[in-house]
Structures are given as C-alpha cells and as structure tokens.
Amino acid sequence: MDSVVDWLTRLGLPQYAQPFAENDVDLEVLATLTEADLRELGVASFGHRRKILSAIDALRPSAAAVARPETLAAPASSDSGERRQLSVMFCDLVGSTALSTRLDPEEMREIIATYQATCAPIIAEYDGAIAKFMGDGILAYFGYPRAHEDDAERAVHAALAMSAAVGRLQTSVREPLNVRVGIATGLVVVGHRIGEGAAQEQAVVGDAPNLAARLQSLAEPGAVVISASTRRLIGNSFQVRSLGLHDLKGFSGAIEAWCVQGISNSETRFDAAQARQQIGFVGREKESALLLDRLSTAWRGAGQVVLISGEAGIGKSRYAAWLAEHVAQQPHARIRYQCSPYHNQSALYPVVRQLERSAGLQTGDEADTRLEKLEGVLGQATSRVAEIAPLFASLLSIPFGGRYLPLSLSAAQQRRLTLAALVEQLEGLARRSPVLVMFEDAHWADATSLELIDLVIEAVKSLPVLFLITFRPEFESPWEGLDNVTRINLGKLDQSDVEALIVRMTGGRRLPKEVMQQIVAKTDGVPLFIEEFTKTIEESGILVADGDHYRLDGPLPPLAIPSTLQDSLMARLDRLSPLKETVQTGAAIGREFSYAMIQAVMGQDQNTLLLALAQLEGSGLLFRTGSPPDARYTFKHALLQDAAYESLLKSRRQPLHRRIAERLRDQFAATAAAEPEIVAHHLTLAAMNGTAVEWWGKAGDLAIRRAAFAEAAAHFRKAIENADPIADQSASVPLAARLKLQLAYGQALMHASGWIADLTIAAFARAREMATGIDNRSERLAIYYGLWGGSYVRGELAAMREIAEAFLSDAREQKGSPEEGVAHRAVGESCWFAGDYAKARDHFEHAVTLYNESKHASLAQVFGQDIGMAASTRNH
C-alpha cells in the first residue's frame, strides 16, 4: 500500500482523504481505527463506515504486528535462526470456494475479513503468533517467538475456541460458517524473515507446517485434527478420538491422526516461571536401606562396591549426595570422580580433575606452587611422596624440572605405576579412616579409568571403603556378579514420594490440590522433571503463600505445567532471552567451563559477563565453584546443557566451535597441549577436518606416550574419520599422512585389543591397501608385521606364510636392517608351523645374527630374547 489516499481511492471513497490527512491518520493509525473514530472523522454513512472497517480487518496481517508485538515480533537474534520445538496450526474456512462463486466479491471479502478478525484475537489470547493470512487460510505458530511449557495445549485450546467462534458468526450468508484445523508439533528451524509488508513471514523449515496442512484436510467441518506428537504432549488435558493411520501426500509411511472432541473435565492450567534452590533427597526407602547395609559392611573392613543405575534425571547424583550427607558427621575421607561426555577418550580425565580439585590447583599457579599443593595432598595417604609425585605431576602435565629424578620409564611402565599409585593412595587413606568413593557417570568414562575401577574393586575387598559407581542403563557394567558388588536400579518415584519431594521444594508449603495432581500426572515420577515443573509454577506469580499452604491468586491462566524438560528449559531460556547467547556458548564449550574460557570465546567485558553468569547461577541453570577469574561453571544437568546446545542452528555451531578451538590453541596453550583431544573435538564440530586431523593425531600420540592405548586408538580413529571425507584434497591430508595415521591406529589397537581382534586385522589390512602407492619401506614393513601377527594368533597358516615372505622380500632391500631380522623371525615361525623345521632354523639363525649386529638397540632388546629362545627351542 502506497498511502492512505491510495487506499481510500481503491475503496471508492476518496472524499475522506482530506479529513484523514488533516487528522494525521497514516497507515499505522489506520489499523487501529474504530467505528467511533470514523464518526469523529466525518464518515457519516453507515455503509461507508462498514466498508472502511471491513477493509481495515483485511489488513490484519500487518496490523496485528503493530497492535500485538508478540505476533512474530521475534527477538533481535532471530534472523540468525534457531532450532526449537514448534506447534503449528493450519486453519481453513470450509466451503470458501463455493461461496466465492455465489457471492459478490465485496461480500466475500467482508466474510473473509470477519473470519480473520474473529480468529486473530483468539490466537493472541493463547499467545500464538500469526505467521500468515492466506486468503481463507491462517498459519499460526505456538512456541515461537516465545516458548511455553504447554504450547501444544495452547494450540488446541485456540483451535477449539476458533471453531466455536466462527460457528457463531452472523454474516450475509444464511448457512453457518465452519473451519477445519490441523495441528502438528515437531522440531523446526526458524530462520530469517521472507517477503515484504503483509506478505512477510518467518521462514520455518521442518515437517510440522506441512503435516498441519495435511491434517487439516482430514478434518470434518468444525473439527480439530492433531498429530501423534501433539497428542502425546497434551496428555489427558483433552478428550480425543483416534482417526487411525492415513497415507498423506509428502510423507513416507502411514501417519496417525487424532480428533479433539473437547476439553477434559480434569484439566488444570498453570503459568510457568523459573528456577529455585536445590532440594534434598526424598524416598527410595528400600534402596536406601540396602545402601546403608553395604555401608555398614564396608566400614567394618569388608569393602563394598555399589552400582547405581538409572535413566537421565532419575536421581543418581542426588542419591549419591544423600549418602554423602548421611555420613557427613562421621569420620571418613571422601573422593569424588566425575566423568564427562566430552572427555570419554581422555585418559584418566576424572582422576585428573579430582586431583586438581583436591590439591586446589589454580590456573595462574607457578609450577613449584602446583607441585607443593600436589605433595600436600599425596602426603595425606603415603610417605612415598617423592616417588609418587613425579607420576602424578606427569599426569597433571606439571613440569617438575630438577625437583625429582626424571621418569626413565617406558610408557607402559609409567601407566602401570600410575594406576598402582592411585590404588596405593586409596589404600593409604583407608588405613587412616573409612573412605567413601563416588565415581559418577561411568557411561562417559575413558578406558583407562575403567581399568582403574577394576583395580580398585579388587583392592577394596579388605579395606573400609564404600565405592559408589553411577551410570545410565545403556552402560554394560563389567562388574556384575563379583562377591563385593551390589547393583541398585533406581526407578521412578511413586505418588507419595513425588508429593513429598514437591513439599520439600516449596519449603513445606502445600500446593493446591489441582496443582499437585498435575505435577504428579505429568512428571511420571522422574525427579528432575518434578523439580523443573515445580520451579516454573512456584515462581510464576499465580500462587499466594497462605500459612502452611499456597492458594491460587484468581483463575488458572492458560500456561500449563511443563510437559517435557525440553519445553520447560526453552521457556526458561526465552524468559532469560538476553542471556541465551551466554547459555548456548557455555553449552558448546562443554558441561563444565571456566570463566576465563567463556570470556575469551564471547569477548564480552568483564562486568557484562559476570552479571549474565550470576543471573544464570541464580536461575539454577548453572552451578559455580571458585570465584572469578578462577571460577568454573557446571550445567545443573547434562540434559540442560544438551537442550541449550541443540537450540543452536548447526550453521551457528560451526563458527562457535571454531572460535572455541582457536581460543584454546592461542590463549590456553597449556590446556591444549595437555588435552589436544578437546581442541580436536571442537575442530571436528567446526567442520575444519584438515586441522582436526592434525590435533586428533596429537591426541593419539600423547595417549601412546602415556600407554593409554584404547584412548589412542579412539583418537587415531577420529583422525581417520576426519581425513577420509577430504581424501581427494591431497594438499590437506596427503596419502602418506593418512597411511601414517592408519598404521598408528592399527598399532594402538594391537596393544589395546590384541592381534586377534577384528578391528586390528581390518586396520592393518586397510593400511596395506593404502601403502600400495607409497614409497616408504619402514611403514610397509610395520604393516606386514601387524598383518602377520594377526594371522599368527588366528592360526591362519597360509596367510601367515604369504605375508611373512612378502615381508622378508621387502625387508631384504635394506640389507642387514633390524626389520630384516623381524621378517626372518616371521618366516621362521611360519615355516615351523608348516612343518619345514630346517628352513625355520635357518631363518631363526639369520634373525639372531641380524639382531646381534643391529645398532638399533631398542629393537634388539624387544625382539632379541624372543628370537634367541625360539631358535634354541627349535634346534632342540
């Protein structure tokens, strides 16, 4: 529309242009005019007033945005897009095509305008957002730009109200009007705005909009049809009837549909808000009695291991914390290990973090200070501090210079001694007092930490130690069935415990009966869900404290108790909209992040960032330990971090992970050197495959030096996975470099899993294929040895001899090399198993001679004795 004058001219009422102009009625004011306003402007004719008002109603797509800012008035950051759950409504006026053939265009326009004017305020009432008017169709979103815990329910309420309101309309046509409504809920990407003026809409990509439109076509006049996902979210709030499965255009497989028949008599609604303080432990009487029994047995000197299994949010950590509180007044030592999903390939990560916490190591500490703090911790359990400290200093990447003698150990020896020292520390503490050890989230543990658990379980049998290990059900515990091991599976809370937990959270005040019933029904006994639901209600402002209970302050508002943790979190994030970037950045860094790291990544000034973090801490999203600049923040639950991270568009994640990796590399060089796998992780998520290959390789090399072979294999595998997609870009990762990684992967697997493992054989076989075009004899010989070892332990005689002879043929090109000695040994073994003893002796003798003459002392030391023994045995 160019101007109000043009608009009036098109209506055939140009005579009103002058009074409109004299009273400063522009397009924005035009959208708000009422019949009384028109009379004041001099529009005396009833017919002219109705014509102008009908035309104004037809402008509602743009006018609504002026009158009601929530109508797709997205946050400033929305142009960059978000991933979020959305309930999409598609509403269509029944029989509009047939009506248009019978009515004058002006009459039809008036009907459409009246229909739109009726539906728009209902959608607004339930805080929906009109995306677009499409003639006789309306597209609306529930859950954007502001999420609520009950967006699916809001959409259904609005649909029922719209259907009823349209059915009551009085128009120029004799028959009543009806609408068909389809609603679908699902994950979408909300992108930038498209179109201009009244045609402008927020681009939404996902199945939900298309499915809502298809479901609308299934509806009878006046009916509301919803998808299965929407049906799950509304629970028992509405009476529904299954429409069965339908084949819908554009969707593979049959789609289940449901017809909403009305509001359930048991429905109650609540306005949600945000967080509150932590709560204690409630319930689990049977499990608690068993745990206390094992505690008593353990502290009498017969060490016990208790495995605590349960789904995310079920209360494993709270259960462990309850036990810690129970024994808080009893003399004992406590050790807590916390695993991380981002460090499940970092050798002994939970141990490193526990040592850092126990010793009070700070980022800015000098090496001598860090060593003194470490010695103080170790001295609490052993008198061999000078012998053990170098091992732990190496584990913590603390340089110890001339303070201790250098560790003249192989990687395997150092690893073995470090694990033994960790067990010795526990034994030392247990000789002084009982010990409670908590190893949390073992499903994220690295392989070396799991090996440490094996050693500890054996060691505690005759010590006053209770060892708690928590994990999710998908983790296959290898410790079942051992004498001193008990498993406790945590299930959902029953109704009485849910109510007790809610009362604990509200400080002893009881909620209204209908509120309590909704929480019990919707949380399904999962403690984390109960906590999240109750938080949003208690701080919503709809409850008034009245002695020992709460009462409702007026009627229940349309907001419901959160139906899922995802919805609850998104609603809380939207209410903390200015802080969302901080939450998402922290989530991308990891479950735990430091103040220094998030400041480096975000680049905010100190006061702004500290205020944001303090608000997030106050809201209960984050916990803090220490004080800035040495503060560390942890997401209250892994699911909270996941939800915040998943709301980021993938296209926004990549530059964010790139920035994190760059800051780690440039500003936290010590961390990057000690944990290169973290840099590699972020580079991988940033799609910087070439650079990620380099850092995964560094991580693998570091793990090899620490004899953490399982972790090394995982790192090298990641490097290969990053290198394969860019294999054709030889400048990025040349074939020779890829071969080196493949060989390192095979060798790590050989140490971690043995020659006989399928993965080991496959790794060396692939390396042999890659080596075809590479002129690097030493790597080819290493591949031959790996393949030969695999066929040897599998007893594959033909393959064993073929590989050994190819090995020797290649090795002879470098006469007198130690590799030639290895090849002679391999051929000798192959001949021996084939029954050719004379030839076997010849090759063994060649091998012994070459090793004795070799200047490669390390190879001679490793293989010389074996070959000498083999030759002696064969000659005998």
Secondary structure by P-SEA (a helix, b strand, c coil): cccaaaaaaaaccccaaaaaaaacccaaaaaaccaaaaaaaccccaaaaaaaaaaaaaacaaaaaaacccccccccccccccbbbbbbbbbbbcaaaaaaacccaaaaaaaaaaaaaaaaaaaaaaccccccccccbbbbbcccccccccaaaaaaaaaaaaaaaaaaccccccbbbbbbbbbbbbbbbbccccccccccccccccaaaaaaaaaaaaccccbbbbcaaaaaaacccbbbbbcccccccccccbbbbbbbccccccbbbbbbbbcccbbbbccaaaaaaaaaaaaaaaaacbbbbbbbbbcccccaaaaaaaaaaaaccccbbbbbbbbbcccccccaaaaaaaaaaaacccccccaaaaaaaaaaaaaccccccccaaaaaaaaaccccccccccccccaaaaaaaaaaaaaaaaaaaaaabbbbbbbcccccccaaaaaaaaaaaaaaccccbbbbbbbcccccccccccccbbbbbbccccaaaaaaaaaaaaccccccaaaaaaaaacccccaaaaaaaaaaaaacccccccccccccccccccccccccaaaaaaaaaaaaccaaaaaaaaaaacccccaaaaaaaacccaaaaaaaaaaaaaacccccccccccbbbbcccaaaaaaaaaaccaaaaaaaaaaaaaaaaccaaaaaaacaaaaaaaaaaacaaaaaaaaaaaaaaaaaaacaaaaaaaaaaaaaaaaaaaccccccccaaaaaaaaaaaaaaaaaacccccaaaaaaaaaaaaaacccccaaaaaaaaaaaaaaaaaacaaaaaaaaaaaaaaaaacccccaaaaaaaaaaaaaaaaacaaaaaaaaaaaaaaaaaaccaaaaaaacaaaaaaaaaaaac
